[in-house]
Amino acid sequence: MLNNSNNYLGFESIGEFISEDEWIHPVRSIKSYELIFVIRGTVYIFEDDTEYELNADECILLEPGRIHGGARKSLGFTSFYWFHLLQKN
């Protein structure tokens, strides 16, 4: 987590994910923060040992270096924006 008022988040990449079929987020650990903002459907995701269910107009900020991935499959149409942000000094 950001621990100093001199730190800020810098943009790395952004995209929109759309799936019309069942889908599950891959399990991984990355070096950036990942912000997921759900547009439609439900996203089931975990970070370390905590599971989340995200619906339209909800978001989550996943921290770098922690394991995250799909807690279970999302069914039907699913859409969300994802943002990758790096901590800067």
Contacts in CASP RR format, 6 or more apart in sequence:
PFRMAT RR
TARGET T0000
AUTHOR 0000-0000-0000
METHOD contacts of the structure
MODEL  1
MLNNSNNYLGFESIGEFISEDEWIHPVRSIKSYELIFVIRGTVYIFEDDT
EYELNADECILLEPGRIHGGARKSLGFTSFYWFHLLQKN
1 63 0 8 1.000
2 8 0 8 1.000
2 9 0 8 1.000
2 87 0 8 1.000
4 89 0 8 1.000
6 89 0 8 1.000
7 87 0 8 1.000
7 88 0 8 1.000
7 89 0 8 1.000
8 87 0 8 1.000
8 88 0 8 1.000
9 33 0 8 1.000
9 85 0 8 1.000
9 86 0 8 1.000
9 87 0 8 1.000
9 88 0 8 1.000
10 85 0 8 1.000
10 86 0 8 1.000
10 87 0 8 1.000
10 88 0 8 1.000
11 83 0 8 1.000
11 85 0 8 1.000
11 86 0 8 1.000
12 32 0 8 1.000
12 84 0 8 1.000
12 85 0 8 1.000
12 86 0 8 1.000
13 83 0 8 1.000
13 84 0 8 1.000
14 81 0 8 1.000
14 82 0 8 1.000
14 83 0 8 1.000
14 84 0 8 1.000
15 81 0 8 1.000
15 82 0 8 1.000
15 83 0 8 1.000
16 39 0 8 1.000
16 79 0 8 1.000
16 80 0 8 1.000
16 81 0 8 1.000
16 82 0 8 1.000
17 78 0 8 1.000
17 79 0 8 1.000
17 80 0 8 1.000
17 81 0 8 1.000
17 82 0 8 1.000
18 77 0 8 1.000
18 78 0 8 1.000
18 79 0 8 1.000
19 74 0 8 1.000
19 76 0 8 1.000
19 77 0 8 1.000
19 78 0 8 1.000
19 79 0 8 1.000
20 76 0 8 1.000
20 77 0 8 1.000
21 76 0 8 1.000
22 73 0 8 1.000
22 74 0 8 1.000
22 75 0 8 1.000
22 76 0 8 1.000
23 73 0 8 1.000
23 74 0 8 1.000
23 78 0 8 1.000
24 44 0 8 1.000
24 69 0 8 1.000
24 70 0 8 1.000
24 72 0 8 1.000
24 73 0 8 1.000
24 74 0 8 1.000
25 43 0 8 1.000
25 45 0 8 1.000
25 68 0 8 1.000
25 69 0 8 1.000
25 70 0 8 1.000
26 69 0 8 1.000
26 70 0 8 1.000
27 67 0 8 1.000
27 68 0 8 1.000
27 69 0 8 1.000
27 70 0 8 1.000
28 67 0 8 1.000
28 68 0 8 1.000
28 69 0 8 1.000
29 65 0 8 1.000
29 66 0 8 1.000
29 67 0 8 1.000
29 68 0 8 1.000
30 64 0 8 1.000
30 65 0 8 1.000
30 84 0 8 1.000
31 64 0 8 1.000
31 65 0 8 1.000
31 86 0 8 1.000
32 64 0 8 1.000
32 84 0 8 1.000
32 85 0 8 1.000
32 86 0 8 1.000
33 61 0 8 1.000
33 62 0 8 1.000
33 63 0 8 1.000
33 64 0 8 1.000
33 84 0 8 1.000
33 85 0 8 1.000
33 86 0 8 1.000
33 87 0 8 1.000
34 61 0 8 1.000
34 62 0 8 1.000
34 68 0 8 1.000
34 82 0 8 1.000
34 83 0 8 1.000
34 84 0 8 1.000
34 85 0 8 1.000
35 59 0 8 1.000
35 60 0 8 1.000
35 61 0 8 1.000
35 62 0 8 1.000
35 82 0 8 1.000
35 83 0 8 1.000
35 85 0 8 1.000
36 43 0 8 1.000
36 45 0 8 1.000
36 54 0 8 1.000
36 59 0 8 1.000
36 60 0 8 1.000
36 62 0 8 1.000
36 80 0 8 1.000
36 81 0 8 1.000
36 82 0 8 1.000
37 58 0 8 1.000
37 59 0 8 1.000
37 80 0 8 1.000
37 81 0 8 1.000
37 82 0 8 1.000
37 83 0 8 1.000
38 54 0 8 1.000
38 55 0 8 1.000
38 56 0 8 1.000
38 57 0 8 1.000
38 58 0 8 1.000
38 59 0 8 1.000
38 79 0 8 1.000
38 80 0 8 1.000
39 56 0 8 1.000
39 79 0 8 1.000
39 80 0 8 1.000
39 81 0 8 1.000
40 56 0 8 1.000
40 77 0 8 1.000
40 78 0 8 1.000
40 79 0 8 1.000
41 55 0 8 1.000
41 56 0 8 1.000
41 74 0 8 1.000
41 76 0 8 1.000
41 77 0 8 1.000
41 78 0 8 1.000
41 79 0 8 1.000
42 53 0 8 1.000
42 54 0 8 1.000
42 55 0 8 1.000
42 74 0 8 1.000
42 78 0 8 1.000
43 53 0 8 1.000
43 54 0 8 1.000
43 74 0 8 1.000
43 78 0 8 1.000
43 80 0 8 1.000
44 51 0 8 1.000
44 52 0 8 1.000
44 53 0 8 1.000
44 54 0 8 1.000
44 70 0 8 1.000
44 71 0 8 1.000
44 72 0 8 1.000
44 73 0 8 1.000
44 74 0 8 1.000
45 51 0 8 1.000
45 52 0 8 1.000
45 54 0 8 1.000
45 60 0 8 1.000
45 62 0 8 1.000
45 68 0 8 1.000
45 69 0 8 1.000
45 70 0 8 1.000
45 71 0 8 1.000
46 52 0 8 1.000
46 68 0 8 1.000
46 69 0 8 1.000
46 70 0 8 1.000
46 71 0 8 1.000
47 60 0 8 1.000
47 62 0 8 1.000
47 63 0 8 1.000
47 66 0 8 1.000
47 67 0 8 1.000
47 68 0 8 1.000
47 69 0 8 1.000
48 66 0 8 1.000
48 67 0 8 1.000
48 68 0 8 1.000
51 71 0 8 1.000
52 60 0 8 1.000
52 71 0 8 1.000
53 71 0 8 1.000
54 60 0 8 1.000
54 80 0 8 1.000
62 68 0 8 1.000
64 87 0 8 1.000
END
